[in-house]
């Protein structure tokens, strides 16, 4: 729940089905429960929280896919075009189960489960 709810709104305005966690669950739920919920409901998690990648690796999850933003400037209007490009470029990988890490200089994709 570390990114602005405005980002979910921008996704919806651009034709994506999107929710922010505060629209569907408690702010006190643990990250592992968010991962389970997203996997069971077919959602991709977009976050800048490093815990999600660690949980995916430790638990051996195949889904959900996670897009992890590791960059400065997380303003929704600035981040959306990057995320839109990533979702389109890596659609097949995200559908199958992957973690995409975006930083200031590059994007990396690793298929799930992480070894």
C-alpha positions as CSV (number, residue, x, y, z in Angstrom):
1,X,0.0,0.0,0.0
2,X,3.0,2.2,-0.4
3,X,2.1,3.8,-3.7
4,X,-0.5,6.6,-4.0
5,X,-4.2,5.5,-4.6
6,X,-4.1,8.1,-7.4
7,X,-2.0,5.6,-9.5
8,X,-4.9,3.1,-9.5
9,X,-7.2,5.9,-10.7
10,X,-4.8,6.8,-13.5
11,X,-4.7,3.2,-14.6
12,X,-8.5,3.0,-14.7
13,X,-8.6,6.3,-16.7
14,X,-6.4,4.6,-19.2
15,X,-8.5,1.5,-19.6
16,X,-6.9,-0.8,-17.1
17,X,-8.8,-2.7,-14.4
18,X,-7.1,-1.5,-11.3
19,X,-7.5,-1.2,-7.5
20,X,-5.4,0.1,-4.7
21,X,-5.1,-2.2,-1.7
22,X,-7.0,0.3,0.5
23,X,-10.0,-0.2,-1.7
24,X,-10.2,-4.0,-1.0
25,X,-8.4,-4.8,2.2
26,X,-7.1,-3.6,5.6
27,X,-4.0,-1.5,5.9
28,X,-2.8,-3.8,8.6
29,X,-2.7,-7.0,6.6
30,X,0.7,-8.6,6.0
31,X,2.4,-8.6,2.6
32,X,2.1,-12.3,2.3
33,X,-1.7,-12.1,2.6
34,X,-1.7,-9.4,-0.1
35,X,0.3,-11.7,-2.4
36,X,-2.1,-14.6,-1.8
37,X,-5.1,-12.4,-2.5
38,X,-3.6,-11.0,-5.7
39,X,-2.6,-14.5,-6.9
40,X,-6.1,-15.9,-6.2
41,X,-7.8,-13.0,-7.9
42,X,-5.5,-12.6,-11.0
43,X,-4.0,-9.2,-10.1
44,X,-0.5,-7.9,-10.6
45,X,1.1,-6.1,-7.6
46,X,2.8,-2.8,-8.3
47,X,4.9,-1.7,-5.4
48,X,8.1,-0.1,-4.2
49,X,8.3,-2.4,-1.2
50,X,11.2,-4.8,-1.4
51,X,9.5,-7.3,0.8
52,X,7.4,-8.6,-2.0
53,X,10.3,-9.9,-4.0
54,X,11.8,-11.6,-0.9
55,X,8.4,-13.3,-0.1
56,X,8.1,-14.5,-3.6
57,X,11.6,-16.0,-3.4
58,X,11.2,-17.6,0.0
59,X,7.7,-19.0,-0.6
60,X,8.3,-20.2,-4.2
61,X,5.1,-18.5,-5.5
62,X,4.3,-18.8,-9.2
63,X,1.8,-16.0,-9.1
64,X,1.1,-13.1,-8.7
65,X,3.4,-11.1,-10.8
66,X,5.0,-8.1,-9.2
67,X,6.3,-4.9,-10.7
68,X,8.7,-3.4,-8.2
69,X,9.6,0.3,-8.7
70,X,13.0,1.1,-7.3
71,X,13.4,4.7,-8.3
72,X,13.1,8.2,-7.0
73,X,10.1,10.2,-7.9
74,X,7.0,8.0,-7.4
75,X,4.5,10.7,-8.5
76,X,1.6,8.8,-10.2
77,X,1.5,11.0,-13.3
78,X,5.3,10.4,-13.8
79,X,5.3,6.7,-13.0
80,X,2.3,5.7,-15.0
81,X,3.9,6.0,-18.5
82,X,6.8,3.8,-17.4
83,X,4.4,1.2,-15.9
84,X,2.2,1.3,-19.0
85,X,5.2,0.5,-21.2
86,X,6.4,-2.3,-18.9
87,X,3.0,-3.9,-18.8
88,X,2.8,-3.9,-22.6
89,X,6.4,-4.9,-23.2
90,X,6.3,-7.8,-20.7
91,X,2.7,-8.9,-21.0
92,X,3.5,-12.5,-21.6
93,X,5.9,-12.8,-18.7
94,X,3.5,-11.0,-16.4
95,X,0.7,-13.3,-17.4
96,X,2.8,-16.4,-16.7
97,X,4.3,-15.1,-13.4
98,X,7.3,-12.7,-13.1
99,X,8.9,-10.0,-11.1
100,X,9.8,-6.9,-13.0
101,X,12.2,-4.5,-11.3
102,X,12.4,-0.9,-12.6
103,X,15.2,1.3,-11.4
104,X,16.6,4.6,-12.6
105,X,18.7,3.0,-15.3
106,X,17.0,-0.3,-16.4
107,X,14.3,-2.9,-16.1
108,X,15.0,-6.5,-15.2
109,X,12.6,-9.4,-15.5
110,X,12.7,-12.7,-13.7
111,X,10.2,-15.5,-14.2
112,X,8.5,-17.1,-11.1
113,X,9.2,-19.0,-9.1
114,X,12.4,-17.4,-8.1
115,X,15.3,-19.7,-7.4
